[in-house]
Protein backbone atom coordinates (compact mmCIF):
# COMPACT_ATOMS: atom_id res chain seq x y z
CA UNK A 1 0.00 0.00 0.00
CA UNK A 2 1.31 3.46 -0.93
CA UNK A 3 1.98 5.81 1.96
CA UNK A 4 -0.29 8.87 2.17
CA UNK A 5 1.11 11.96 0.47
CA UNK A 6 1.16 14.41 3.37
CA UNK A 7 2.50 17.98 3.10
CA UNK A 8 6.07 18.46 4.33
CA UNK A 9 6.96 21.08 6.94
CA UNK A 10 10.19 23.02 7.29
CA UNK A 11 11.40 22.04 10.82
CA UNK A 12 12.90 25.51 11.36
CA UNK A 13 10.08 27.80 10.24
CA UNK A 14 7.06 25.49 10.27
CA UNK A 15 6.21 26.47 6.72
CA UNK A 16 4.52 23.98 4.43
CA UNK A 17 6.87 22.72 1.74
CA UNK A 18 6.41 20.90 -1.55
CA UNK A 19 2.90 22.18 -2.21
CA UNK A 20 3.18 23.00 -5.88
CA UNK A 21 2.55 19.59 -7.45
CA UNK A 22 -0.40 20.10 -9.83
CA UNK A 23 -2.59 17.08 -10.48
CA UNK A 24 -3.63 16.07 -14.04
CA UNK A 25 -6.50 18.16 -15.35
CA UNK A 26 -8.46 18.61 -18.56
CA UNK A 27 -6.35 20.21 -21.28
CA UNK A 28 -8.53 23.31 -21.42
CA UNK A 29 -7.86 24.13 -17.75
CA UNK A 30 -4.31 22.86 -17.30
CA UNK A 31 -2.31 26.04 -17.94
CA UNK A 32 -4.56 28.42 -16.06
CA UNK A 33 -4.84 26.25 -12.95
CA UNK A 34 -1.13 25.41 -12.86
CA UNK A 35 -0.09 29.01 -13.30
CA UNK A 36 -2.47 30.11 -10.55
CA UNK A 37 -1.05 27.49 -8.18
CA UNK A 38 2.53 28.51 -8.92
CA UNK A 39 1.83 32.20 -8.42
CA UNK A 40 0.13 31.56 -5.09
CA UNK A 41 2.31 28.87 -3.60
CA UNK A 42 5.68 30.13 -4.78
CA UNK A 43 4.92 33.46 -3.14
CA UNK A 44 3.97 31.84 0.15
CA UNK A 45 7.06 29.64 0.23
CA UNK A 46 9.40 32.52 -0.52
CA UNK A 47 8.35 34.60 2.50
CA UNK A 48 11.10 35.29 5.04
CA UNK A 49 10.16 34.51 8.66
CA UNK A 50 7.22 32.75 10.29
CA UNK A 51 7.42 34.36 13.71
CA UNK A 52 8.61 37.94 14.12
CA UNK A 53 9.07 38.76 17.83
CA UNK A 54 10.47 42.19 16.95
CA UNK A 55 7.14 43.22 15.41
CA UNK A 56 5.29 43.01 18.74
CA UNK A 57 5.94 46.59 19.82
CA UNK A 58 4.92 48.02 16.48
CA UNK A 59 1.72 46.01 16.53
CA UNK A 60 0.87 47.17 20.04
CA UNK A 61 1.48 50.80 19.11
CA UNK A 62 -0.71 50.50 16.03
CA UNK A 63 -3.63 49.21 18.06
CA UNK A 64 -3.54 52.18 20.40
CA UNK A 65 -2.49 54.79 17.84
CA UNK A 66 -5.25 56.59 15.97
CA UNK A 67 -2.78 57.18 13.15
CA UNK A 68 -2.80 53.55 11.97
CA UNK A 69 -1.33 53.41 8.49
CA UNK A 70 -3.74 52.97 5.59
CA UNK A 71 -2.10 49.68 4.65
CA UNK A 72 0.09 47.09 6.31
CA UNK A 73 1.07 43.44 6.56
CA UNK A 74 -1.18 40.96 8.35
CA UNK A 75 0.50 40.35 11.70
CA UNK A 76 -1.19 38.03 14.19
CA UNK A 77 -0.31 38.31 17.89
CA UNK A 78 -0.91 34.74 19.03
CA UNK A 79 0.45 32.57 21.85
CA UNK A 80 3.31 31.39 19.62
CA UNK A 81 4.41 34.96 18.98
CA UNK A 82 3.97 37.48 16.20
CA UNK A 83 3.06 35.54 13.08
CA UNK A 84 3.26 37.07 9.62
CA UNK A 85 0.32 35.57 7.74
CA UNK A 86 1.29 34.23 4.32
CA UNK A 87 -1.77 32.53 2.87
CA UNK A 88 -5.29 31.18 3.28
CA UNK A 89 -6.49 27.83 1.86
CA UNK A 90 -10.09 26.66 1.63
CA UNK A 91 -11.20 23.15 0.69
CA UNK A 92 -14.70 23.10 -0.82
CA UNK A 93 -15.78 19.48 -1.31
CA UNK A 94 -12.78 18.20 -3.34
CA UNK A 95 -11.54 21.50 -4.78
CA UNK A 96 -8.84 23.60 -3.10
CA UNK A 97 -8.94 27.39 -3.25
CA UNK A 98 -6.23 29.73 -2.03
CA UNK A 99 -4.96 33.29 -1.76
CA UNK A 100 -1.49 34.72 -1.19
CA UNK A 101 -1.76 37.20 1.68
CA UNK A 102 1.80 38.49 1.71
CA UNK A 103 2.47 42.18 1.26
CA UNK A 104 0.49 45.20 2.39
CA UNK A 105 -3.30 45.32 2.53
CA UNK A 106 -5.80 48.02 3.40
CA UNK A 107 -6.13 48.02 7.18
CA UNK A 108 -8.54 49.62 9.60
CA UNK A 109 -8.46 50.31 13.33
CA UNK A 110 -11.71 48.80 14.62
CA UNK A 111 -11.21 50.44 18.00
CA UNK A 112 -11.87 53.90 16.66
CA UNK A 113 -15.37 55.20 17.33
CA UNK A 114 -15.29 58.35 15.24
CA UNK A 115 -15.15 58.58 11.48
CA UNK A 116 -11.82 58.44 9.73
CA UNK A 117 -10.42 60.97 7.34
CA UNK A 118 -10.65 58.91 4.17
CA UNK A 119 -13.83 58.80 2.12
CA UNK A 120 -13.66 55.01 1.98
CA UNK A 121 -13.86 54.85 5.79
CA UNK A 122 -16.68 57.33 6.37
CA UNK A 123 -19.54 54.83 6.07
CA UNK A 124 -17.60 51.82 7.32
CA UNK A 125 -19.72 49.58 9.60
CA UNK A 126 -18.30 48.71 12.99
CA UNK A 127 -17.16 45.18 13.68
CA UNK A 128 -20.02 44.76 16.15
CA UNK A 129 -22.51 45.60 13.39
CA UNK A 130 -20.87 43.15 10.99
CA UNK A 131 -20.97 40.36 13.58
CA UNK A 132 -24.68 40.91 14.24
CA UNK A 133 -25.49 40.06 10.63
CA UNK A 134 -22.82 37.38 10.14
CA UNK A 135 -23.43 33.64 9.80
CA UNK A 136 -20.69 31.55 11.41
CA UNK A 137 -19.73 28.79 8.96
CA UNK A 138 -17.15 26.85 10.94
CA UNK A 139 -13.75 26.73 12.56
CA UNK A 140 -10.66 28.38 11.14
CA UNK A 141 -7.36 26.52 11.54
CA UNK A 142 -3.71 27.62 11.44
CA UNK A 143 -0.70 25.52 10.50
CA UNK A 144 2.64 27.29 10.21
CA UNK A 145 1.92 30.65 8.63
CA UNK A 146 -1.24 29.63 6.76
CA UNK A 147 -4.95 29.57 7.60
CA UNK A 148 -7.23 26.70 6.54
CA UNK A 149 -10.97 26.17 6.29
CA UNK A 150 -12.96 23.09 5.22
CA UNK A 151 -16.51 23.16 3.90
CA UNK A 152 -19.03 21.01 2.04
CA UNK A 153 -21.40 23.93 1.46
CA UNK A 154 -22.01 24.04 -2.33
CA UNK A 155 -23.69 27.45 -2.12
CA UNK A 156 -20.76 29.24 -0.50
CA UNK A 157 -19.82 32.19 -2.71
CA UNK A 158 -16.05 31.98 -2.98
CA UNK A 159 -15.92 35.02 -5.25
CA UNK A 160 -16.76 37.34 -2.35
CA UNK A 161 -14.20 39.74 -0.96
CA UNK A 162 -12.22 38.72 2.11
CA UNK A 163 -12.09 40.58 5.40
CA UNK A 164 -9.54 39.44 7.98
CA UNK A 165 -9.91 40.62 11.56
CA UNK A 166 -7.66 40.17 14.59
CA UNK A 167 -7.67 42.15 17.83
CA UNK A 168 -8.34 45.81 16.91
CA UNK A 169 -7.25 45.64 13.28
CA UNK A 170 -8.99 44.41 10.14
CA UNK A 171 -7.56 43.97 6.66
CA UNK A 172 -9.28 43.91 3.27
CA UNK A 173 -7.16 42.20 0.60
CA UNK A 174 -7.85 43.33 -2.96
CA UNK A 175 -7.17 39.86 -4.34
CA UNK A 176 -9.78 37.08 -4.29
CA UNK A 177 -9.62 33.34 -3.73
CA UNK A 178 -8.64 31.29 -6.78
CA UNK A 179 -8.59 27.59 -7.58
CA UNK A 180 -5.32 25.76 -6.96
CA UNK A 181 -4.29 22.13 -7.38
CA UNK A 182 -3.46 21.40 -3.71
CA UNK A 183 -2.43 17.84 -4.53
CA UNK A 184 -0.07 17.55 -1.56
CA UNK A 185 -2.44 19.18 0.92
CA UNK A 186 -3.95 16.51 3.17
CA UNK A 187 -7.06 17.64 5.10
CA UNK A 188 -6.56 14.82 7.61
CA UNK A 189 -2.97 15.78 8.33
CA UNK A 190 -3.80 19.48 8.54
CA UNK A 191 -6.59 18.82 11.04
CA UNK A 192 -4.22 16.71 13.14
CA UNK A 193 -1.44 19.31 13.29
CA UNK A 194 -3.28 22.61 12.97
CA UNK A 195 -4.52 24.81 15.81
CA UNK A 196 -8.04 26.24 15.90
CA UNK A 197 -7.59 30.02 15.99
CA UNK A 198 -11.00 31.44 15.08
CA UNK A 199 -13.97 31.10 12.78
CA UNK A 200 -15.00 31.90 9.22
CA UNK A 201 -18.17 33.94 8.92
CA UNK A 202 -20.31 35.02 5.99
CA UNK A 203 -22.04 38.35 5.39
CA UNK A 204 -23.69 39.73 2.28
CA UNK A 205 -20.43 41.39 1.28
CA UNK A 206 -17.56 39.42 2.82
CA UNK A 207 -16.08 36.12 3.77
CA UNK A 208 -14.74 37.09 7.18
CA UNK A 209 -11.68 35.36 8.64
CA UNK A 210 -12.01 36.10 12.36
CA UNK A 211 -8.84 35.28 14.28
CA UNK A 212 -9.55 35.54 18.01
CA UNK A 213 -9.71 37.79 19.88
CA UNK A 214 -11.74 40.34 17.88
CA UNK A 215 -11.98 43.75 19.60
CA UNK A 216 -11.60 42.25 23.09
CA UNK A 217 -13.93 39.29 22.53
CA UNK A 218 -13.70 35.75 21.21
CA UNK A 219 -16.05 34.82 18.37
CA UNK A 220 -17.18 31.20 18.63
CA UNK A 221 -19.56 28.79 16.98
CA UNK A 222 -23.02 28.71 18.51
Secondary structure as UniProt FT lines:
FT   STRAND          8..9
FT   TURN            11..13
FT   STRAND          16..17
FT   HELIX           27..45
FT   HELIX           53..55
FT   HELIX           56..64
FT   TURN            66..67
FT   STRAND          71..72
FT   STRAND          75..78
FT   TURN            79..80
FT   STRAND          81..84
FT   STRAND          87..92
FT   TURN            93..94
FT   STRAND          95..100
FT   STRAND          105..109
FT   TURN            110..111
FT   HELIX           119..122
FT   HELIX           127..132
FT   STRAND          135..143
FT   TURN            144..145
FT   STRAND          146..151
FT   TURN            154..155
FT   TURN            158..159
FT   STRAND          161..167
FT   STRAND          169..172
FT   STRAND          178..180
FT   TURN            183..184
FT   HELIX           187..193
FT   STRAND          195..202
FT   STRAND          206..214
FT   TURN            215..216
//
